[in-house]
């Protein structure tokens, strides 16, 4: 799964996108969201959320999530009781 968020600093508008591929990197499905106005970190969180909803709906297991945003990682894992 790949996801990302983007923010236009001039218009202060935000969007996120998430796409999924299979084991052979073939495109399977995708989603995009026009978020509107929000903080810098929120597009990544929305992209992760949308992608995890797609994974849940597809009943996939053993997924791998890679995050390049320390804030998003901290927010997602802050209430976990097990180690990462």
C-alpha positions in Angstrom: 0.0 0.0 0.0 1.1 3.5 -0.8 -0.4 6.7 0.6 0.5 10.3 0.7 -1.0 13.7 1.5 -0.2 17.1 0.1 -0.8 20.7 1.1 -0.8 23.8 -1.1 0.8 26.5 1.1 -0.6 29.4 -0.9 -4.3 28.2 -1.0 -4.0 26.3 2.3 -5.9 23.4 0.7 -5.1 19.8 1.5 -5.7 16.4 -0.3 -4.7 12.8 0.4 -4.5 9.7 -1.7 -4.0 6.0 -1.2 -3.3 3.2 -3.6 -2.9 -0.5 -3.3 -1.0 -3.1 -5.3 -0.8 -6.8 -5.1 2.3 -9.0 -4.4 3.5 -8.3 -8.0 3.0 -4.5 -7.8 -0.1 -4.5 -10.0 -2.6 -1.8 -9.2 -5.6 -3.1 -7.3 -7.6 0.0 -6.0 -7.2 3.5 -4.9 -8.9 6.4 -3.2 -8.4 10.2 -2.9 -9.9 12.7 -0.6 -10.2 16.5 -0.8 -9.7 17.5 2.8 -9.9 21.2 2.5 -8.2 23.3 5.1 -6.2 21.7 7.9 -2.8 21.4 9.5 0.4 20.1 7.8 0.3 16.7 9.4 -3.3 15.8 8.8 -3.1 14.8 5.1 -0.8 11.9 6.0 -3.2 10.8 8.8 -6.2 10.9 6.4 -4.3 9.0 3.8 -3.3 6.3 6.3 -6.9 6.2 7.7 -8.4 5.8 4.2 -5.9 3.1 3.3 -6.6 1.1 6.4 -10.3 1.3 5.8 -9.7 -0.2 2.3 -7.5 -3.0 3.8 -10.2 -3.7 6.4 -13.0 -3.9 3.8 -10.9 -6.2 1.6 -10.1 -8.4 4.7 -6.4 -8.4 3.9 -4.0 -9.7 6.4 -0.2 -9.3 7.0 0.0 -5.7 5.6 3.1 -3.5 5.8 2.7 0.2 6.5 5.7 2.5 5.9 5.4 6.0 7.3 7.8 8.9 6.6 6.1 11.3 9.0 7.2 11.1 12.6 4.1 12.9 13.8 1.8 10.4 12.1 3.8 7.5 13.5 3.6 8.9 17.0 -0.2 9.6 16.7 -0.9 6.1 15.4 1.1 4.2 17.9 0.8 6.3 21.1 -1.9 4.1 22.7 -0.5 0.8 21.7 0.5 -1.5 24.6 2.9 -3.6 22.6 6.3 -2.7 21.2 6.9 -1.6 17.6 
